[in-house]
Amino acid sequence: MGKLMFQFEHPEGAPELEEVLTTYGLSREEVDEDFGIIPVDRERSIYTILVDEDAAERLRSSEESSQGGVTGIFSNPRIEPFGPPEP
């Protein structure tokens, strides 16, 4: 199963993982803990985590989460080099 980027606002500064899990009803199994919580825009208090596709769909369709600071669910395409390596 693929992972999607879940972007949200958190005006109180960088959140702890437990707070994110509780706020959005996520389990540890649905979140990529190695990716962590990435600050996307500190001035606007926007952060991103990686969640599995089922969790992303639930967040996308949840009326509660749309009012809870969710700013987007984005794809997470694999980035690979284009063409053969240069010598």
Phi and psi restraints in degrees (range 20) as a CNS / XPLOR table:
assign (resid 1 and name C) (resid 2 and name N)
       (resid 2 and name CA) (resid 2 and name C) 1.0 -79.5 20.0 2
assign (resid 2 and name N) (resid 2 and name CA)
       (resid 2 and name C) (resid 3 and name N) 1.0 169.0 20.0 2
assign (resid 2 and name C) (resid 3 and name N)
       (resid 3 and name CA) (resid 3 and name C) 1.0 -115.1 20.0 2
assign (resid 3 and name N) (resid 3 and name CA)
       (resid 3 and name C) (resid 4 and name N) 1.0 146.9 20.0 2
assign (resid 3 and name C) (resid 4 and name N)
       (resid 4 and name CA) (resid 4 and name C) 1.0 -124.1 20.0 2
assign (resid 4 and name N) (resid 4 and name CA)
       (resid 4 and name C) (resid 5 and name N) 1.0 152.8 20.0 2
assign (resid 4 and name C) (resid 5 and name N)
       (resid 5 and name CA) (resid 5 and name C) 1.0 -84.0 20.0 2
assign (resid 5 and name N) (resid 5 and name CA)
       (resid 5 and name C) (resid 6 and name N) 1.0 129.4 20.0 2
assign (resid 5 and name C) (resid 6 and name N)
       (resid 6 and name CA) (resid 6 and name C) 1.0 -111.1 20.0 2
assign (resid 6 and name N) (resid 6 and name CA)
       (resid 6 and name C) (resid 7 and name N) 1.0 115.1 20.0 2
assign (resid 6 and name C) (resid 7 and name N)
       (resid 7 and name CA) (resid 7 and name C) 1.0 -108.0 20.0 2
assign (resid 7 and name N) (resid 7 and name CA)
       (resid 7 and name C) (resid 8 and name N) 1.0 135.4 20.0 2
assign (resid 7 and name C) (resid 8 and name N)
       (resid 8 and name CA) (resid 8 and name C) 1.0 -147.9 20.0 2
assign (resid 8 and name N) (resid 8 and name CA)
       (resid 8 and name C) (resid 9 and name N) 1.0 160.6 20.0 2
assign (resid 8 and name C) (resid 9 and name N)
       (resid 9 and name CA) (resid 9 and name C) 1.0 -94.0 20.0 2
assign (resid 9 and name N) (resid 9 and name CA)
       (resid 9 and name C) (resid 10 and name N) 1.0 142.7 20.0 2
assign (resid 9 and name C) (resid 10 and name N)
       (resid 10 and name CA) (resid 10 and name C) 1.0 -146.0 20.0 2
assign (resid 10 and name N) (resid 10 and name CA)
       (resid 10 and name C) (resid 11 and name N) 1.0 85.6 20.0 2
assign (resid 10 and name C) (resid 11 and name N)
       (resid 11 and name CA) (resid 11 and name C) 1.0 -60.0 20.0 2
assign (resid 11 and name N) (resid 11 and name CA)
       (resid 11 and name C) (resid 12 and name N) 1.0 -19.7 20.0 2
assign (resid 11 and name C) (resid 12 and name N)
       (resid 12 and name CA) (resid 12 and name C) 1.0 -83.5 20.0 2
assign (resid 12 and name N) (resid 12 and name CA)
       (resid 12 and name C) (resid 13 and name N) 1.0 16.2 20.0 2
assign (resid 12 and name C) (resid 13 and name N)
       (resid 13 and name CA) (resid 13 and name C) 1.0 94.3 20.0 2
assign (resid 13 and name N) (resid 13 and name CA)
       (resid 13 and name C) (resid 14 and name N) 1.0 -174.3 20.0 2
assign (resid 13 and name C) (resid 14 and name N)
       (resid 14 and name CA) (resid 14 and name C) 1.0 -60.3 20.0 2
assign (resid 14 and name N) (resid 14 and name CA)
       (resid 14 and name C) (resid 15 and name N) 1.0 123.0 20.0 2
assign (resid 14 and name C) (resid 15 and name N)
       (resid 15 and name CA) (resid 15 and name C) 1.0 -82.2 20.0 2
assign (resid 15 and name N) (resid 15 and name CA)
       (resid 15 and name C) (resid 16 and name N) 1.0 156.9 20.0 2
assign (resid 15 and name C) (resid 16 and name N)
       (resid 16 and name CA) (resid 16 and name C) 1.0 -85.3 20.0 2
assign (resid 16 and name N) (resid 16 and name CA)
       (resid 16 and name C) (resid 17 and name N) 1.0 154.6 20.0 2
assign (resid 16 and name C) (resid 17 and name N)
       (resid 17 and name CA) (resid 17 and name C) 1.0 -57.2 20.0 2
assign (resid 17 and name N) (resid 17 and name CA)
       (resid 17 and name C) (resid 18 and name N) 1.0 -43.5 20.0 2
assign (resid 17 and name C) (resid 18 and name N)
       (resid 18 and name CA) (resid 18 and name C) 1.0 -58.2 20.0 2
assign (resid 18 and name N) (resid 18 and name CA)
       (resid 18 and name C) (resid 19 and name N) 1.0 -38.1 20.0 2
assign (resid 18 and name C) (resid 19 and name N)
       (resid 19 and name CA) (resid 19 and name C) 1.0 -66.0 20.0 2
assign (resid 19 and name N) (resid 19 and name CA)
       (resid 19 and name C) (resid 20 and name N) 1.0 -41.7 20.0 2
assign (resid 19 and name C) (resid 20 and name N)
       (resid 20 and name CA) (resid 20 and name C) 1.0 -64.2 20.0 2
assign (resid 20 and name N) (resid 20 and name CA)
       (resid 20 and name C) (resid 21 and name N) 1.0 -44.5 20.0 2
assign (resid 20 and name C) (resid 21 and name N)
       (resid 21 and name CA) (resid 21 and name C) 1.0 -59.5 20.0 2
assign (resid 21 and name N) (resid 21 and name CA)
       (resid 21 and name C) (resid 22 and name N) 1.0 -45.4 20.0 2
assign (resid 21 and name C) (resid 22 and name N)
       (resid 22 and name CA) (resid 22 and name C) 1.0 -67.5 20.0 2
assign (resid 22 and name N) (resid 22 and name CA)
       (resid 22 and name C) (resid 23 and name N) 1.0 -46.3 20.0 2
assign (resid 22 and name C) (resid 23 and name N)
       (resid 23 and name CA) (resid 23 and name C) 1.0 -60.0 20.0 2
assign (resid 23 and name N) (resid 23 and name CA)
       (resid 23 and name C) (resid 24 and name N) 1.0 -42.0 20.0 2
assign (resid 23 and name C) (resid 24 and name N)
       (resid 24 and name CA) (resid 24 and name C) 1.0 -105.8 20.0 2
assign (resid 24 and name N) (resid 24 and name CA)
       (resid 24 and name C) (resid 25 and name N) 1.0 7.6 20.0 2
assign (resid 24 and name C) (resid 25 and name N)
       (resid 25 and name CA) (resid 25 and name C) 1.0 65.8 20.0 2
assign (resid 25 and name N) (resid 25 and name CA)
       (resid 25 and name C) (resid 26 and name N) 1.0 39.4 20.0 2
assign (resid 25 and name C) (resid 26 and name N)
       (resid 26 and name CA) (resid 26 and name C) 1.0 -102.3 20.0 2
assign (resid 26 and name N) (resid 26 and name CA)
       (resid 26 and name C) (resid 27 and name N) 1.0 154.0 20.0 2
assign (resid 26 and name C) (resid 27 and name N)
       (resid 27 and name CA) (resid 27 and name C) 1.0 -103.7 20.0 2
assign (resid 27 and name N) (resid 27 and name CA)
       (resid 27 and name C) (resid 28 and name N) 1.0 161.9 20.0 2
assign (resid 27 and name C) (resid 28 and name N)
       (resid 28 and name CA) (resid 28 and name C) 1.0 -60.0 20.0 2
assign (resid 28 and name N) (resid 28 and name CA)
       (resid 28 and name C) (resid 29 and name N) 1.0 -32.5 20.0 2
assign (resid 28 and name C) (resid 29 and name N)
       (resid 29 and name CA) (resid 29 and name C) 1.0 -67.3 20.0 2
assign (resid 29 and name N) (resid 29 and name CA)
       (resid 29 and name C) (resid 30 and name N) 1.0 -23.2 20.0 2
assign (resid 29 and name C) (resid 30 and name N)
       (resid 30 and name CA) (resid 30 and name C) 1.0 -87.7 20.0 2
assign (resid 30 and name N) (resid 30 and name CA)
       (resid 30 and name C) (resid 31 and name N) 1.0 -9.1 20.0 2
assign (resid 30 and name C) (resid 31 and name N)
       (resid 31 and name CA) (resid 31 and name C) 1.0 -115.6 20.0 2
assign (resid 31 and name N) (resid 31 and name CA)
       (resid 31 and name C) (resid 32 and name N) 1.0 140.0 20.0 2
assign (resid 31 and name C) (resid 32 and name N)
       (resid 32 and name CA) (resid 32 and name C) 1.0 -85.2 20.0 2
assign (resid 32 and name N) (resid 32 and name CA)
       (resid 32 and name C) (resid 33 and name N) 1.0 97.2 20.0 2
assign (resid 32 and name C) (resid 33 and name N)
       (resid 33 and name CA) (resid 33 and name C) 1.0 -67.6 20.0 2
assign (resid 33 and name N) (resid 33 and name CA)
       (resid 33 and name C) (resid 34 and name N) 1.0 -27.8 20.0 2
assign (resid 33 and name C) (resid 34 and name N)
       (resid 34 and name CA) (resid 34 and name C) 1.0 -66.3 20.0 2
assign (resid 34 and name N) (resid 34 and name CA)
       (resid 34 and name C) (resid 35 and name N) 1.0 -33.4 20.0 2
assign (resid 34 and name C) (resid 35 and name N)
       (resid 35 and name CA) (resid 35 and name C) 1.0 -67.4 20.0 2
assign (resid 35 and name N) (resid 35 and name CA)
       (resid 35 and name C) (resid 36 and name N) 1.0 -40.6 20.0 2
assign (resid 35 and name C) (resid 36 and name N)
       (resid 36 and name CA) (resid 36 and name C) 1.0 81.1 20.0 2
assign (resid 36 and name N) (resid 36 and name CA)
       (resid 36 and name C) (resid 37 and name N) 1.0 -163.3 20.0 2
assign (resid 36 and name C) (resid 37 and name N)
       (resid 37 and name CA) (resid 37 and name C) 1.0 -109.3 20.0 2
assign (resid 37 and name N) (resid 37 and name CA)
       (resid 37 and name C) (resid 38 and name N) 1.0 113.4 20.0 2
assign (resid 37 and name C) (resid 38 and name N)
       (resid 38 and name CA) (resid 38 and name C) 1.0 -101.7 20.0 2
assign (resid 38 and name N) (resid 38 and name CA)
       (resid 38 and name C) (resid 39 and name N) 1.0 125.2 20.0 2
assign (resid 38 and name C) (resid 39 and name N)
       (resid 39 and name CA) (resid 39 and name C) 1.0 -74.6 20.0 2
assign (resid 39 and name N) (resid 39 and name CA)
       (resid 39 and name C) (resid 40 and name N) 1.0 119.9 20.0 2
assign (resid 39 and name C) (resid 40 and name N)
       (resid 40 and name CA) (resid 40 and name C) 1.0 -90.5 20.0 2
assign (resid 40 and name N) (resid 40 and name CA)
       (resid 40 and name C) (resid 41 and name N) 1.0 -41.6 20.0 2
assign (resid 40 and name C) (resid 41 and name N)
       (resid 41 and name CA) (resid 41 and name C) 1.0 -149.1 20.0 2
assign (resid 41 and name N) (resid 41 and name CA)
       (resid 41 and name C) (resid 42 and name N) 1.0 97.7 20.0 2
assign (resid 41 and name C) (resid 42 and name N)
       (resid 42 and name CA) (resid 42 and name C) 1.0 -64.9 20.0 2
assign (resid 42 and name N) (resid 42 and name CA)
       (resid 42 and name C) (resid 43 and name N) 1.0 -34.8 20.0 2
assign (resid 42 and name C) (resid 43 and name N)
       (resid 43 and name CA) (resid 43 and name C) 1.0 -63.9 20.0 2
assign (resid 43 and name N) (resid 43 and name CA)
       (resid 43 and name C) (resid 44 and name N) 1.0 -36.0 20.0 2
assign (resid 43 and name C) (resid 44 and name N)
       (resid 44 and name CA) (resid 44 and name C) 1.0 -98.0 20.0 2
assign (resid 44 and name N) (resid 44 and name CA)
       (resid 44 and name C) (resid 45 and name N) 1.0 3.5 20.0 2
assign (resid 44 and name C) (resid 45 and name N)
       (resid 45 and name CA) (resid 45 and name C) 1.0 58.9 20.0 2
assign (resid 45 and name N) (resid 45 and name CA)
       (resid 45 and name C) (resid 46 and name N) 1.0 47.4 20.0 2
assign (resid 45 and name C) (resid 46 and name N)
       (resid 46 and name CA) (resid 46 and name C) 1.0 -109.6 20.0 2
assign (resid 46 and name N) (resid 46 and name CA)
       (resid 46 and name C) (resid 47 and name N) 1.0 131.1 20.0 2
assign (resid 46 and name C) (resid 47 and name N)
       (resid 47 and name CA) (resid 47 and name C) 1.0 -129.8 20.0 2
assign (resid 47 and name N) (resid 47 and name CA)
       (resid 47 and name C) (resid 48 and name N) 1.0 160.7 20.0 2
assign (resid 47 and name C) (resid 48 and name N)
       (resid 48 and name CA) (resid 48 and name C) 1.0 -134.8 20.0 2
assign (resid 48 and name N) (resid 48 and name CA)
       (resid 48 and name C) (resid 49 and name N) 1.0 142.1 20.0 2
assign (resid 48 and name C) (resid 49 and name N)
       (resid 49 and name CA) (resid 49 and name C) 1.0 -131.1 20.0 2
assign (resid 49 and name N) (resid 49 and name CA)
       (resid 49 and name C) (resid 50 and name N) 1.0 166.6 20.0 2
assign (resid 49 and name C) (resid 50 and name N)
       (resid 50 and name CA) (resid 50 and name C) 1.0 -102.5 20.0 2
assign (resid 50 and name N) (resid 50 and name CA)
       (resid 50 and name C) (resid 51 and name N) 1.0 131.0 20.0 2
assign (resid 50 and name C) (resid 51 and name N)
       (resid 51 and name CA) (resid 51 and name C) 1.0 -127.7 20.0 2
assign (resid 51 and name N) (resid 51 and name CA)
       (resid 51 and name C) (resid 52 and name N) 1.0 158.0 20.0 2
assign (resid 51 and name C) (resid 52 and name N)
       (resid 52 and name CA) (resid 52 and name C) 1.0 -72.9 20.0 2
assign (resid 52 and name N) (resid 52 and name CA)
       (resid 52 and name C) (resid 53 and name N) 1.0 165.7 20.0 2
assign (resid 52 and name C) (resid 53 and name N)
       (resid 53 and name CA) (resid 53 and name C) 1.0 -60.8 20.0 2
assign (resid 53 and name N) (resid 53 and name CA)
       (resid 53 and name C) (resid 54 and name N) 1.0 -39.2 20.0 2
assign (resid 53 and name C) (resid 54 and name N)
       (resid 54 and name CA) (resid 54 and name C) 1.0 -63.9 20.0 2
assign (resid 54 and name N) (resid 54 and name CA)
       (resid 54 and name C) (resid 55 and name N) 1.0 -43.4 20.0 2
assign (resid 54 and name C) (resid 55 and name N)
       (resid 55 and name CA) (resid 55 and name C) 1.0 -64.4 20.0 2
assign (resid 55 and name N) (resid 55 and name CA)
       (resid 55 and name C) (resid 56 and name N) 1.0 -41.1 20.0 2
assign (resid 55 and name C) (resid 56 and name N)
       (resid 56 and name CA) (resid 56 and name C) 1.0 -61.9 20.0 2
assign (resid 56 and name N) (resid 56 and name CA)
       (resid 56 and name C) (resid 57 and name N) 1.0 -41.6 20.0 2
assign (resid 56 and name C) (resid 57 and name N)
       (resid 57 and name CA) (resid 57 and name C) 1.0 -64.3 20.0 2
assign (resid 57 and name N) (resid 57 and name CA)
       (resid 57 and name C) (resid 58 and name N) 1.0 -41.5 20.0 2
assign (resid 57 and name C) (resid 58 and name N)
       (resid 58 and name CA) (resid 58 and name C) 1.0 -63.1 20.0 2
assign (resid 58 and name N) (resid 58 and name CA)
       (resid 58 and name C) (resid 59 and name N) 1.0 -42.9 20.0 2
assign (resid 58 and name C) (resid 59 and name N)
       (resid 59 and name CA) (resid 59 and name C) 1.0 -65.6 20.0 2
assign (resid 59 and name N) (resid 59 and name CA)
       (resid 59 and name C) (resid 60 and name N) 1.0 -40.1 20.0 2
assign (resid 59 and name C) (resid 60 and name N)
       (resid 60 and name CA) (resid 60 and name C) 1.0 -64.0 20.0 2
assign (resid 60 and name N) (resid 60 and name CA)
       (resid 60 and name C) (resid 61 and name N) 1.0 -39.8 20.0 2
assign (resid 60 and name C) (resid 61 and name N)
       (resid 61 and name CA) (resid 61 and name C) 1.0 -92.4 20.0 2
assign (resid 61 and name N) (resid 61 and name CA)
       (resid 61 and name C) (resid 62 and name N) 1.0 -6.9 20.0 2
assign (resid 61 and name C) (resid 62 and name N)
       (resid 62 and name CA) (resid 62 and name C) 1.0 -79.6 20.0 2
assign (resid 62 and name N) (resid 62 and name CA)
       (resid 62 and name C) (resid 63 and name N) 1.0 122.2 20.0 2
assign (resid 62 and name C) (resid 63 and name N)
       (resid 63 and name CA) (resid 63 and name C) 1.0 -63.4 20.0 2
assign (resid 63 and name N) (resid 63 and name CA)
       (resid 63 and name C) (resid 64 and name N) 1.0 -37.7 20.0 2
assign (resid 63 and name C) (resid 64 and name N)
       (resid 64 and name CA) (resid 64 and name C) 1.0 -63.3 20.0 2
assign (resid 64 and name N) (resid 64 and name CA)
       (resid 64 and name C) (resid 65 and name N) 1.0 -44.0 20.0 2
assign (resid 64 and name C) (resid 65 and name N)
       (resid 65 and name CA) (resid 65 and name C) 1.0 -69.8 20.0 2
assign (resid 65 and name N) (resid 65 and name CA)
       (resid 65 and name C) (resid 66 and name N) 1.0 -29.7 20.0 2
assign (resid 65 and name C) (resid 66 and name N)
       (resid 66 and name CA) (resid 66 and name C) 1.0 -67.5 20.0 2
assign (resid 66 and name N) (resid 66 and name CA)
       (resid 66 and name C) (resid 67 and name N) 1.0 -19.7 20.0 2
assign (resid 66 and name C) (resid 67 and name N)
       (resid 67 and name CA) (resid 67 and name C) 1.0 -100.7 20.0 2
assign (resid 67 and name N) (resid 67 and name CA)
       (resid 67 and name C) (resid 68 and name N) 1.0 -2.3 20.0 2
assign (resid 67 and name C) (resid 68 and name N)
       (resid 68 and name CA) (resid 68 and name C) 1.0 -104.2 20.0 2
assign (resid 68 and name N) (resid 68 and name CA)
       (resid 68 and name C) (resid 69 and name N) 1.0 28.6 20.0 2
assign (resid 68 and name C) (resid 69 and name N)
       (resid 69 and name CA) (resid 69 and name C) 1.0 94.2 20.0 2
assign (resid 69 and name N) (resid 69 and name CA)
       (resid 69 and name C) (resid 70 and name N) 1.0 6.9 20.0 2
assign (resid 69 and name C) (resid 70 and name N)
       (resid 70 and name CA) (resid 70 and name C) 1.0 -69.8 20.0 2
assign (resid 70 and name N) (resid 70 and name CA)
       (resid 70 and name C) (resid 71 and name N) 1.0 125.4 20.0 2
assign (resid 70 and name C) (resid 71 and name N)
       (resid 71 and name CA) (resid 71 and name C) 1.0 -110.4 20.0 2
assign (resid 71 and name N) (resid 71 and name CA)
       (resid 71 and name C) (resid 72 and name N) 1.0 -5.7 20.0 2
assign (resid 71 and name C) (resid 72 and name N)
       (resid 72 and name CA) (resid 72 and name C) 1.0 164.7 20.0 2
assign (resid 72 and name N) (resid 72 and name CA)
       (resid 72 and name C) (resid 73 and name N) 1.0 156.3 20.0 2
assign (resid 72 and name C) (resid 73 and name N)
       (resid 73 and name CA) (resid 73 and name C) 1.0 -122.6 20.0 2
assign (resid 73 and name N) (resid 73 and name CA)
       (resid 73 and name C) (resid 74 and name N) 1.0 123.2 20.0 2
assign (resid 73 and name C) (resid 74 and name N)
       (resid 74 and name CA) (resid 74 and name C) 1.0 -126.4 20.0 2
assign (resid 74 and name N) (resid 74 and name CA)
       (resid 74 and name C) (resid 75 and name N) 1.0 151.4 20.0 2
assign (resid 74 and name C) (resid 75 and name N)
       (resid 75 and name CA) (resid 75 and name C) 1.0 -67.0 20.0 2
assign (resid 75 and name N) (resid 75 and name CA)
       (resid 75 and name C) (resid 76 and name N) 1.0 163.5 20.0 2
assign (resid 75 and name C) (resid 76 and name N)
       (resid 76 and name CA) (resid 76 and name C) 1.0 -132.2 20.0 2
assign (resid 76 and name N) (resid 76 and name CA)
       (resid 76 and name C) (resid 77 and name N) 1.0 71.1 20.0 2
assign (resid 76 and name C) (resid 77 and name N)
       (resid 77 and name CA) (resid 77 and name C) 1.0 -67.6 20.0 2
assign (resid 77 and name N) (resid 77 and name CA)
       (resid 77 and name C) (resid 78 and name N) 1.0 148.4 20.0 2
assign (resid 77 and name C) (resid 78 and name N)
       (resid 78 and name CA) (resid 78 and name C) 1.0 -69.8 20.0 2
assign (resid 78 and name N) (resid 78 and name CA)
       (resid 78 and name C) (resid 79 and name N) 1.0 134.8 20.0 2
assign (resid 78 and name C) (resid 79 and name N)
       (resid 79 and name CA) (resid 79 and name C) 1.0 -107.0 20.0 2
assign (resid 79 and name N) (resid 79 and name CA)
       (resid 79 and name C) (resid 80 and name N) 1.0 121.6 20.0 2
assign (resid 79 and name C) (resid 80 and name N)
       (resid 80 and name CA) (resid 80 and name C) 1.0 -133.0 20.0 2
assign (resid 80 and name N) (resid 80 and name CA)
       (resid 80 and name C) (resid 81 and name N) 1.0 158.7 20.0 2
assign (resid 80 and name C) (resid 81 and name N)
       (resid 81 and name CA) (resid 81 and name C) 1.0 -64.0 20.0 2
assign (resid 81 and name N) (resid 81 and name CA)
       (resid 81 and name C) (resid 82 and name N) 1.0 151.1 20.0 2
assign (resid 81 and name C) (resid 82 and name N)
       (resid 82 and name CA) (resid 82 and name C) 1.0 -102.4 20.0 2
assign (resid 82 and name N) (resid 82 and name CA)
       (resid 82 and name C) (resid 83 and name N) 1.0 119.9 20.0 2
assign (resid 82 and name C) (resid 83 and name N)
       (resid 83 and name CA) (resid 83 and name C) 1.0 84.4 20.0 2
assign (resid 83 and name N) (resid 83 and name CA)
       (resid 83 and name C) (resid 84 and name N) 1.0 177.5 20.0 2
assign (resid 83 and name C) (resid 84 and name N)
       (resid 84 and name CA) (resid 84 and name C) 1.0 -71.3 20.0 2
assign (resid 84 and name N) (resid 84 and name CA)
       (resid 84 and name C) (resid 85 and name N) 1.0 153.3 20.0 2
assign (resid 84 and name C) (resid 85 and name N)
       (resid 85 and name CA) (resid 85 and name C) 1.0 -62.6 20.0 2
assign (resid 85 and name N) (resid 85 and name CA)
       (resid 85 and name C) (resid 86 and name N) 1.0 142.8 20.0 2
assign (resid 85 and name C) (resid 86 and name N)
       (resid 86 and name CA) (resid 86 and name C) 1.0 -84.3 20.0 2
assign (resid 86 and name N) (resid 86 and name CA)
       (resid 86 and name C) (resid 87 and name N) 1.0 142.9 20.0 2
